[in-house]
Amino acid sequence: MSDNGPQPPPKRPFQFGLASMLLVMVLFSVLAAALAGMLHRHQGRSTMQPGFFVLMAIAAPMGLMILASLLRAVMRYINRRR
C-alpha cells in the first residue's frame, strides 16, 4: 500500500554563506560596541560624547546596507562584462 498524498518538502541546508555571516557579525559587533559605550557613558566611565554612540548605533546598519548594495552592484557589473 503506497501513500500518494502530498509529501513535505525535503529539508535544505541553510541558505546563507560565509560572506553573509560576516556582514551580520560586523553589524552586531558595531551595535554591541555602541551599546557598551552608552552603558559606560551612563555609568560615568566614558569620555566620549553620548551623541557619538547614538549616531554609531543608527548609522552602522544603514552604512552596512549601503556597502552591501554597492558591492553587489560591482559584482553584477563585473559578471556582466565577462
Contacts in CASP RR format, 6 or more apart in sequence:
PFRMAT RR
TARGET T0000
AUTHOR 0000-0000-0000
METHOD contacts of the structure
MODEL  1
MSDNGPQPPPKRPFQFGLASMLLVMVLFSVLAAALAGMLHRHQGRSTMQP
GFFVLMAIAAPMGLMILASLLRAVMRYINRRR
23 64 0 8 1.000
23 68 0 8 1.000
26 64 0 8 1.000
27 60 0 8 1.000
27 61 0 8 1.000
27 64 0 8 1.000
30 56 0 8 1.000
30 60 0 8 1.000
30 64 0 8 1.000
31 57 0 8 1.000
31 60 0 8 1.000
31 61 0 8 1.000
33 56 0 8 1.000
34 53 0 8 1.000
34 54 0 8 1.000
34 56 0 8 1.000
34 57 0 8 1.000
34 60 0 8 1.000
35 53 0 8 1.000
35 57 0 8 1.000
37 46 0 8 1.000
37 48 0 8 1.000
37 53 0 8 1.000
38 50 0 8 1.000
38 53 0 8 1.000
38 54 0 8 1.000
38 57 0 8 1.000
40 46 0 8 1.000
41 48 0 8 1.000
41 50 0 8 1.000
41 53 0 8 1.000
END
